[in-house]
Amino acid sequence: MILYTIGIYIFGFFIRLTSIFNSKAKSWIDGRTDIFEKLKQANIAKQPYVIWFHCASLGEFEQARPVIEEIKNTHSKYKILLTFFSPSGYEIRKNYKLADWVFYICLDTKSNAKTFIEVTNPMIAIFVKYEFWYNHIAELNYKNIPTYSLSAIFRENQYFFNWKKYIIPNPLKLFTHIFVQDIDSQKLLKTINIDSTIIGDTRFDSVKTFLTNKKSLPEIEKFKDKNFLLVVGSTWQEDIDLIYQIDLAEFPKFKIIIAPHLIDEETLLKITNAFSIKCYRYSEGDFENAKILIIDNIGMLSSIYQYADLAYIGGAFGSGLHNILEPAVYGIPVIFGENYQKFNEAIALIKQKGAFSIKNYYELEKRIKSFYFDEIERINTGEICSTYVEQNSGATALFLEKINLTS
């Protein structure tokens, strides 16, 4: 615990130091300024039916979202406290309508955890996927507050299962119950004598709602017209380094929409300067006759995929692949880079030949050509993706059935 606490304080110091020149780190610090005073003013502890959901960022929020929505639809007496670790999650979802309160989580020190639980007093706590903050979970356990891990996934190289478990405190045994995505995770937990229940990934339920709540985008439909549309979502620089090489002269009726992970001016200019033809920004309007459109806002991408013929998802040439289920639910073939091994849906869809990993531009071009020139192959491949989403939905209902909320 001493080593863990020292590590947490070092992390906090590093973030403060980084905040001097890094805007994201500054947001991380600013968002936690007077956090306990803000929580007290919200009077959360006075509410009798508070469920606390904690998510690292946007990806984890998408796993929490269908559970939150179902609770609000069927158990209206419950209030939702939603916290984030990352500014990229908090800033985008701080006005989420179904959450009664949205805050940052504070550093995982013993005193912070004790104060946080005192001023929020949740009836139930739900930590999503990879979130395992020892002191907060220990305080919940001490207070006898039911605490669950939702759609968790585990791998052998995590510290719970190797020599590091002897020097880092393990919060897994403090959970009331852990709900995992797959049997491999369940087997790993059994090696350290922890029971779990397989429910799958609630993100499947999240993306399925896109089909029933489609948001029409007439300007995107007009932009596409009768062209083949490649939607490039959540890109980083490594992804743009491939996409700009596409020779549009080879594809007479071909258009590209790019939705970068970051939409700051520096990133947008780098994308624009990478291409030899003019790139239009969505905010500028009048892009009907453009070949390349850059989405310079947050929130549209999941709706844009419905117009795509093919999707390329970014992140897999860097730290991690972004959400491939968002395009898959619409029955669209998906392409991404080579670092996808931590994502079960990517592994499964590659095996089923609904998604494809590429290492370089040659492989990207090969996939684009196969779907551009062969409509039947494109449609059949897309159906593999949509069927996969349908077959793996239902985790939300299983989770809520197991935790048995009162009416």
C-alpha positions as CSV (number, residue, x, y, z in Angstrom):
1,M,0.0,0.0,0.0
2,I,2.9,2.3,0.7
3,L,4.4,1.8,-2.7
4,Y,1.0,2.2,-4.3
5,T,0.3,5.4,-2.5
6,I,3.7,6.8,-3.4
7,G,3.0,5.9,-7.1
8,I,-0.3,7.7,-7.0
9,Y,1.3,10.9,-5.6
10,I,4.1,10.7,-8.2
11,F,1.5,10.3,-10.9
12,G,-0.4,13.4,-9.6
13,F,2.8,15.4,-9.5
14,F,3.7,14.4,-13.0
15,I,0.2,15.5,-14.3
16,R,0.6,18.9,-12.6
17,L,4.0,19.4,-14.1
18,T,2.7,18.3,-17.6
19,S,-0.3,20.7,-17.3
20,I,2.1,23.7,-17.7
21,F,2.4,22.9,-21.4
22,N,-0.2,20.2,-22.1
23,S,-3.9,21.3,-22.5
24,K,-5.3,17.9,-21.8
25,A,-3.3,17.6,-18.5
26,K,-4.4,21.1,-17.6
27,S,-8.1,20.1,-18.1
28,W,-7.4,17.1,-15.9
29,I,-6.1,19.3,-13.1
30,D,-8.7,22.1,-13.6
31,G,-11.6,19.7,-13.6
32,R,-10.6,18.4,-10.1
33,T,-10.1,21.8,-8.6
34,D,-12.4,22.1,-5.5
35,I,-14.0,18.8,-6.5
36,F,-15.2,17.9,-3.0
37,E,-16.8,21.3,-2.5
38,K,-18.6,20.9,-5.8
39,L,-19.8,17.5,-4.8
40,K,-21.0,18.7,-1.4
41,Q,-23.0,21.5,-3.2
42,A,-24.6,19.0,-5.4
43,N,-26.2,17.3,-2.3
44,I,-25.7,13.9,-3.8
45,A,-25.4,12.2,-0.4
46,K,-28.9,13.3,0.5
47,Q,-30.4,11.3,-2.3
48,P,-31.5,7.7,-1.3
49,Y,-31.1,5.9,-4.6
50,V,-27.8,6.9,-6.2
51,I,-26.0,4.6,-8.6
52,W,-22.4,5.6,-9.3
53,F,-20.9,4.7,-12.7
54,H,-17.2,5.2,-13.2
55,C,-15.6,5.2,-16.6
56,A,-12.1,5.9,-17.8
57,S,-13.1,7.7,-21.0
58,L,-15.5,7.6,-23.9
59,G,-15.0,4.0,-24.8
60,E,-16.0,2.9,-21.3
61,F,-18.9,5.3,-21.3
62,E,-20.3,3.5,-24.3
63,Q,-20.3,0.4,-22.2
64,A,-22.1,2.1,-19.4
65,R,-24.6,4.0,-21.5
66,P,-27.0,1.2,-22.4
67,V,-27.1,0.2,-18.7
68,I,-27.8,3.8,-17.6
69,E,-30.5,4.1,-20.3
70,E,-32.2,0.9,-19.2
71,I,-32.1,1.9,-15.6
72,K,-33.7,5.3,-16.4
73,N,-36.3,3.6,-18.5
74,T,-37.4,0.9,-16.0
75,H,-36.3,2.2,-12.6
76,S,-37.0,5.9,-12.6
77,K,-36.4,6.4,-8.9
78,Y,-32.6,5.9,-9.3
79,K,-30.3,8.8,-9.7
80,I,-27.1,8.5,-11.8
81,L,-23.7,9.8,-10.7
82,L,-21.3,9.5,-13.6
83,T,-17.5,10.0,-13.2
84,F,-14.6,10.1,-15.6
85,F,-10.9,9.7,-15.3
86,S,-10.0,11.3,-18.7
87,P,-10.8,14.8,-19.9
88,S,-11.7,13.3,-23.3
89,G,-14.6,11.5,-21.7
90,Y,-15.7,14.2,-19.3
91,E,-15.6,17.1,-21.7
92,I,-17.7,15.4,-24.3
93,R,-20.2,13.8,-21.8
94,K,-20.4,16.4,-19.0
95,N,-23.9,17.4,-20.2
96,Y,-25.2,13.8,-20.7
97,K,-28.9,14.1,-20.1
98,L,-29.5,10.8,-18.4
99,A,-26.8,11.4,-15.7
100,D,-28.0,13.5,-12.8
101,W,-24.4,14.5,-12.0
102,V,-21.2,14.3,-14.0
103,F,-17.8,14.8,-12.3
104,Y,-14.2,13.7,-12.5
105,I,-12.9,11.0,-10.2
106,C,-10.1,12.3,-7.9
107,L,-6.7,10.7,-7.4
108,D,-7.0,7.3,-5.8
109,T,-5.6,8.1,-2.3
110,K,-7.1,6.8,0.9
111,S,-8.2,10.2,2.1
112,N,-9.7,11.1,-1.3
113,A,-11.6,7.9,-1.5
114,K,-13.0,8.3,2.0
115,T,-14.1,11.9,1.3
116,F,-15.6,11.0,-2.1
117,I,-17.8,8.2,-0.7
118,E,-18.9,10.4,2.2
119,V,-20.1,13.2,0.0
120,T,-21.8,11.0,-2.6
121,N,-23.0,8.0,-0.5
122,P,-23.9,5.8,-3.5
123,M,-26.3,2.9,-3.0
124,I,-24.5,0.9,-5.7
125,A,-21.1,1.5,-7.5
126,I,-20.3,0.2,-11.0
127,F,-16.8,0.4,-12.4
128,V,-16.5,-0.2,-16.1
129,K,-14.1,-2.5,-17.9
130,Y,-10.5,-1.6,-16.8
131,E,-11.2,0.7,-13.9
132,F,-9.8,-0.8,-10.7
133,W,-9.1,2.0,-8.3
134,Y,-8.0,0.2,-5.1
135,N,-8.7,2.9,-2.4
136,H,-12.1,3.8,-3.8
137,I,-13.2,0.2,-4.1
138,A,-11.8,-0.6,-0.6
139,E,-13.8,2.3,0.9
140,L,-16.9,1.0,-0.8
141,N,-16.2,-2.4,0.5
142,Y,-15.7,-1.1,4.0
143,K,-19.0,0.8,3.8
144,N,-20.8,-2.4,2.6
145,I,-21.9,-0.7,-0.6
146,P,-22.4,-3.3,-3.4
147,T,-19.7,-2.7,-6.0
148,Y,-19.6,-4.3,-9.5
149,S,-17.2,-4.5,-12.3
150,L,-19.1,-4.2,-15.6
151,S,-17.9,-5.9,-18.9
152,A,-14.4,-6.4,-17.5
153,I,-11.8,-8.2,-19.6
154,F,-8.6,-9.7,-18.3
155,R,-5.3,-10.9,-19.8
156,E,-2.4,-12.9,-18.5
157,N,0.0,-9.9,-18.6
158,Q,-2.1,-7.9,-16.2
159,Y,-0.5,-7.4,-12.8
160,F,-3.3,-9.4,-11.1
161,F,-1.8,-12.6,-12.6
162,N,1.9,-12.2,-12.4
163,W,4.7,-11.3,-9.9
164,K,3.5,-7.7,-9.6
165,K,0.4,-8.9,-7.6
166,Y,2.8,-9.3,-4.6
167,I,3.7,-5.6,-4.6
168,I,0.5,-3.9,-5.9
169,P,-2.7,-4.1,-3.9
170,N,-5.4,-6.2,-5.7
171,P,-8.9,-4.6,-5.7
172,L,-10.5,-7.5,-7.5
173,K,-11.3,-9.5,-4.3
174,L,-13.1,-6.4,-3.0
175,F,-15.8,-6.4,-5.6
176,T,-19.2,-7.7,-4.8
177,H,-19.1,-9.4,-8.2
178,I,-17.3,-9.1,-11.4
179,F,-19.1,-9.4,-14.8
180,V,-16.7,-10.3,-17.6
181,Q,-16.9,-10.3,-21.4
182,D,-15.5,-13.8,-22.1
183,I,-14.6,-17.2,-20.9
184,D,-10.8,-16.5,-21.0
185,S,-11.3,-13.7,-18.5
186,Q,-13.4,-16.0,-16.3
187,K,-10.7,-18.7,-16.3
188,L,-8.0,-16.2,-15.4
189,L,-10.0,-15.0,-12.4
190,K,-10.5,-18.6,-11.3
191,T,-6.7,-18.9,-11.0
192,I,-6.8,-16.4,-8.2
193,N,-9.9,-17.8,-6.7
194,I,-12.4,-15.1,-7.8
195,D,-15.8,-16.0,-9.2
196,S,-17.3,-14.1,-12.1
197,T,-20.2,-14.2,-14.5
198,I,-19.9,-14.0,-18.3
199,I,-22.4,-11.5,-19.7
200,G,-20.5,-10.2,-22.8
201,D,-19.8,-6.6,-23.8
202,T,-22.6,-4.0,-23.3
203,R,-21.2,-1.9,-26.2
204,F,-23.1,-4.3,-28.5
205,D,-26.3,-3.1,-26.9
206,S,-25.0,0.5,-27.1
207,V,-24.4,0.4,-30.9
208,K,-27.7,-1.4,-31.6
209,T,-29.6,1.6,-30.5
210,F,-28.1,3.5,-33.5
211,L,-30.3,1.4,-35.7
212,T,-33.5,2.3,-33.9
213,N,-32.6,5.9,-33.2
214,K,-31.0,6.8,-36.5
215,K,-30.1,10.5,-36.8
216,S,-30.6,11.6,-40.4
217,L,-27.8,13.8,-41.8
218,P,-29.2,15.2,-45.1
219,E,-26.0,17.2,-45.8
220,I,-23.9,14.0,-45.5
221,E,-26.3,12.1,-47.7
222,K,-26.0,14.9,-50.3
223,F,-22.2,14.9,-50.1
224,K,-22.1,11.2,-50.7
225,D,-24.7,11.3,-53.6
226,K,-24.0,8.2,-55.7
227,N,-20.4,7.9,-54.8
228,F,-18.6,5.2,-52.9
229,L,-18.0,6.6,-49.4
230,L,-15.0,5.7,-47.2
231,V,-15.5,6.9,-43.7
232,V,-12.2,7.2,-41.7
233,G,-13.0,7.4,-38.0
234,S,-11.0,8.4,-35.0
235,T,-7.8,8.9,-36.8
236,W,-4.3,9.7,-35.5
237,Q,-1.3,10.9,-37.6
238,E,-0.3,7.3,-38.4
239,D,-3.6,6.7,-40.0
240,I,-3.6,9.9,-42.1
241,D,-0.1,8.9,-43.3
242,L,-1.8,6.0,-45.0
243,I,-5.1,7.6,-46.1
244,Y,-3.5,10.5,-47.9
245,Q,-1.8,8.0,-50.3
246,I,-5.2,7.0,-51.8
247,D,-5.1,7.8,-55.5
248,L,-8.6,9.2,-56.1
249,A,-7.9,9.1,-59.9
250,E,-8.1,5.3,-59.6
251,F,-11.6,5.6,-58.2
252,P,-13.8,7.9,-60.3
253,K,-16.8,8.0,-57.9
254,F,-15.1,7.9,-54.5
255,K,-15.3,10.2,-51.6
256,I,-13.7,10.3,-48.1
257,I,-14.9,11.6,-44.8
258,I,-12.3,11.9,-42.1
259,A,-13.3,12.3,-38.4
260,P,-10.1,12.8,-36.4
261,H,-9.8,11.7,-32.8
262,L,-8.6,15.3,-31.9
263,I,-10.1,18.3,-33.5
264,D,-7.7,21.1,-32.5
265,E,-6.5,23.4,-35.2
266,E,-3.1,21.9,-35.4
267,T,-4.5,18.5,-36.1
268,L,-6.9,19.7,-38.6
269,L,-4.2,21.6,-40.5
270,K,-1.9,18.6,-40.6
271,I,-4.7,16.5,-42.2
272,T,-5.5,19.3,-44.7
273,N,-1.8,19.7,-45.6
274,A,-1.3,16.0,-46.1
275,F,-3.6,15.8,-49.2
276,S,-2.8,17.2,-52.6
277,I,-6.4,18.3,-53.2
278,K,-8.5,20.6,-51.2
279,C,-10.1,19.3,-48.0
280,Y,-13.3,20.8,-46.8
281,R,-14.4,21.2,-43.2
282,Y,-17.9,20.3,-42.1
283,S,-18.2,23.6,-40.2
284,E,-17.6,25.6,-43.3
285,G,-20.6,24.2,-45.2
286,D,-20.9,24.1,-49.0
287,F,-19.0,20.9,-49.4
288,E,-21.4,19.0,-51.7
289,N,-18.9,18.9,-54.5
290,A,-15.8,18.1,-52.4
291,K,-13.9,14.9,-52.5
292,I,-12.6,14.9,-49.0
293,L,-14.6,16.2,-46.0
294,I,-13.2,16.6,-42.5
295,I,-15.6,16.4,-39.6
296,D,-14.4,19.2,-37.2
297,N,-16.8,18.5,-34.3
298,I,-17.5,15.7,-31.8
299,G,-20.6,13.6,-31.8
300,M,-21.5,13.1,-35.5
301,L,-19.3,10.1,-36.3
302,S,-21.6,7.3,-35.1
303,S,-24.4,8.7,-37.3
304,I,-22.2,9.3,-40.3
305,Y,-21.3,5.6,-40.5
306,Q,-24.8,4.8,-41.8
307,Y,-23.8,6.4,-45.1
308,A,-20.5,4.6,-45.5
309,D,-19.7,1.8,-47.9
310,L,-16.4,1.1,-46.1
311,A,-15.0,2.1,-42.8
312,Y,-11.4,2.6,-41.7
313,I,-11.0,2.9,-37.9
314,G,-7.9,4.6,-36.5
315,G,-5.8,4.0,-33.4
316,A,-4.4,0.6,-34.2
317,F,-1.0,1.9,-35.4
318,G,-0.6,3.5,-32.0
319,S,-1.9,2.9,-28.4
320,G,-5.1,1.2,-29.3
321,L,-7.9,0.6,-31.8
322,H,-11.0,2.8,-31.5
323,N,-14.6,1.6,-31.7
324,I,-15.2,-0.8,-34.7
325,L,-18.7,-1.8,-33.5
326,E,-20.1,1.6,-34.5
327,P,-19.7,1.0,-38.2
328,A,-20.1,-2.8,-37.9
329,V,-23.7,-2.4,-36.7
330,Y,-24.7,-0.8,-40.0
331,G,-23.4,-3.8,-42.0
332,I,-20.1,-2.1,-43.2
333,P,-16.8,-3.8,-43.8
334,V,-14.1,-2.5,-41.4
335,I,-10.4,-2.0,-41.9
336,F,-7.8,-1.0,-39.2
337,G,-4.1,-1.2,-38.3
338,E,-2.1,-4.0,-36.8
339,N,-2.4,-3.4,-33.0
340,Y,-5.8,-4.8,-32.3
341,Q,-5.0,-7.8,-30.1
342,K,-6.6,-6.3,-27.0
343,F,-10.0,-6.0,-28.7
344,N,-12.1,-9.2,-28.8
345,E,-14.4,-7.8,-31.4
346,A,-11.5,-7.1,-33.8
347,I,-10.1,-10.6,-33.3
348,A,-13.6,-12.2,-33.8
349,L,-14.4,-10.2,-36.9
350,I,-11.1,-10.9,-38.5
351,K,-11.7,-14.6,-38.0
352,Q,-15.1,-14.3,-39.6
353,K,-13.7,-12.1,-42.4
354,G,-15.9,-9.1,-41.6
355,A,-12.9,-7.0,-40.6
356,F,-9.4,-6.7,-41.9
357,S,-6.1,-5.7,-40.3
358,I,-3.5,-3.9,-42.5
359,K,0.2,-3.2,-42.1
360,N,0.9,-0.7,-44.8
361,Y,-0.6,1.2,-47.7
362,Y,-0.3,-1.7,-50.2
363,E,-2.6,-3.8,-48.0
364,L,-5.0,-0.9,-47.5
365,E,-5.2,-0.2,-51.2
366,K,-5.9,-3.9,-51.9
367,R,-8.9,-3.9,-49.5
368,I,-10.3,-0.7,-50.9
369,K,-10.1,-2.0,-54.4
370,S,-11.8,-5.3,-53.5
371,F,-14.8,-3.5,-52.0
372,Y,-14.9,-0.7,-54.5
373,F,-15.0,-3.0,-57.6
374,D,-17.0,-5.9,-56.1
375,E,-20.3,-4.8,-54.6
376,I,-21.4,-8.3,-53.8
377,E,-18.3,-9.0,-51.7
378,R,-18.8,-5.6,-49.9
379,I,-22.4,-6.5,-49.1
380,N,-21.7,-10.0,-47.9
381,T,-18.8,-8.8,-45.8
382,G,-20.9,-6.1,-44.2
383,E,-23.6,-8.7,-43.3
384,I,-21.0,-10.6,-41.3
385,C,-20.4,-7.5,-39.2
386,S,-24.1,-6.7,-38.6
387,T,-24.8,-10.4,-37.8
388,Y,-21.9,-10.4,-35.3
389,V,-23.3,-7.4,-33.5
390,E,-26.8,-8.9,-33.3
391,Q,-25.6,-12.2,-32.0
392,N,-23.5,-10.7,-29.2
393,S,-26.1,-8.2,-27.8
394,G,-28.0,-8.7,-24.6
395,A,-25.3,-8.1,-21.9
396,T,-27.2,-5.1,-20.5
397,A,-30.3,-7.3,-19.6
398,L,-28.1,-10.0,-18.1
399,F,-26.3,-7.5,-15.9
400,L,-29.4,-5.8,-14.6
401,E,-31.0,-9.2,-14.0
402,K,-28.1,-10.3,-11.9
403,I,-27.8,-7.2,-9.7
404,N,-31.6,-7.2,-9.2
405,L,-32.5,-3.6,-8.7
406,T,-35.7,-2.9,-6.7
407,S,-38.6,-1.3,-8.6
